Amino acid sequence: MTLAPITDHLRPGLAILFIGYNPSIRSGETGHHYANPSNRFYRILHGCGLTPRLYKPQEDGDLLALGYGFTNIVARPTATAAEITPTEYAEGREILRGKIAAYRPRVACFVGKGVYEQYSGRRGMGWGAQPDPLVPGVVEYVCPSSSGLVRMKLDEMTDIYRGLLRYVEQP
């Protein structure tokens, strides 16, 4: 079964562009970002204060009104990121750099160190803002993957994502 890529949620002037590895099978089936029931993405956003309430995956497009967009380094849905090929990463890296340069979000938030490694070619980075962004003027910020496969505690993840608040206009 081949699933179609899900739609990016992009517009110029985003506060944060969240960048994942690729859609899960569940996201491919539903057409919504971070739709796997075990994924903690929306709980993390609410827990760290980026959203005023807990959103559901089917409301992912509504987050554009808050200044948050979504894309992935690879568009093809898979069960795990391990299924992504080196060729897909190479192509995705160039496409992603073009999206970041064209839409110029304040922050490009990589949802997983591996996503940032594939994008930047760098290794050994810590969490948070990274030096020397590939697209000048756009903060590159690394957060843990919100996948249920990641064994990091939810409160630890939420603390790392909370660092994004400094880049978001507070009401």
N, C-alpha and C positions, 0 to 999 in steps of 0.2 A: 504494500500500500504506500503510495506516494502522496504526501500532504503538501498543499500549497503553502508558501511562506505567508506569514501573517503581516498585516499592514503596519508599517511604521506610523508612529504618531509624532509628527515633526511640524515645526513652524519656526520662523525666525524669532530670535530674542528669547528663547527658553531660558529659564533659570537653570534647570538641570535636564540634561539628556541622559537617561539611564540606558546603559549599553550592556546587554547580556551576551552569553555565548551564542545561543540560538534558541529558537522556540522548542518547548517540550512537545511531545506527542499530543498531550491534552491541549496545549495552546494551539497547535496546528488544527486540531479537531474543532475547537471553539472559535478560533480567530482572535483570541485575546491573550495579551502578554501575562506571563506568570500565572497561568491558569491551573497548574497542577495543584490539587488540594494540599499536598505536602509542602508546597513552596510558601515561604514565610514573608515574601516581599511586602505585601500590603500591610501585614501586621507590623513589620519593621518600620515602614514609613509612618504609620500612625503612632507607634510607640516612641519614635524619636522626635515627634512634633512636626514632621513635614506635611502631614495632612490633618485636617481638623476632625476627621472621623475615619473609621475603618472602611476603606473602599473594597469592592469586590472586583475580581478580574474583568467581568463584563462591563465595568465602569472605567476601564483603562483610558478610553478616549476623553472622559470627563476631566482627567488630570491635566490636560492641556490648559484648561482654564486656570489652574494653579501655577502654570509655568513649567510643567514637567512633561517631557516627551520620552518616547521609547523607540529603540532600535536594537539590532543585534549585529555582531560581527559576521555571523553566518545566518542566512535566511532560512535554510532548510531545517524543518523540524526533525529531531531525533530523540531517542529515549535517553541518551547520555551524551555529554560533550565529547566523550572518547570516540564517538562515531564520526566526528568531523575530520575531514582529510586535510593534509597540509596544503593541497591546492585550494580547497575552499577557504582556509584561513588566509592564504596569500591574496586571493581575489577579494575576500571580505575586508581585509586590512585596507586595501586601496579604496574600496567603495566607502568604507566607514570614514576614512580620512577626508574624502570628498564631502560627505554629509556634514561632518563637523565644521569644515571650512565654509561650506555654503550656508549653514543655518546658524553658526556661531553661538551656541549656547554659552551661558556664563560658565557652566561646569559640565564637563563630560565625565559622568560617573560610571566607572567600570564595575559591574556587578560580578566580581570575581577577579582574583589576581591573575588567573590564567587568561582572562579576556584581555587584560592590560598587557600581559606578556606577549600575546599574539599580535596585538595592535602595535606596540612600541618596539618589540624586539629586545626589551630590557628584562633583566631578572633581578631577584633579590630586593625588591622594593618593600617598603612598609605600607601600612594602611594610610589613607588620607591623601592630601595633595602631593603631587609629584613634581620634581624640578624639571625644567626645560621641556615644556609641552611641545608636541609635534606640530600643533596648530597654535602659533603665538597668540596670546591674549585669551585663550580658553584654558581654564583650570582643569587639569586631569586629576581626578580623585578616584582612589581605589578603595572599594568596599568588599567585604566577603560576599560570596555567592549566597543567595537566599534559598538555594535548593534545599529540600529536605534531606538530601544525601550528605550535606555538610554537617559535621558534628559539633560545630561551635554553638555555644549556648546563645539563646535568643537575646538575652540582655547584653552580652558582649557584642553581638552584631549591632544591636540598636545603638550602643554607645559609639561605635565607629560611624554609623550613618548620621548620628546626631551632629557630627562635625560639619555636615553639609549646611546646617542652619545658618552659618555665618555668610553663606553666599545667596541666601534667599531673603527677599524683603519680608519682614514680619509685619502683620497688620497692626 
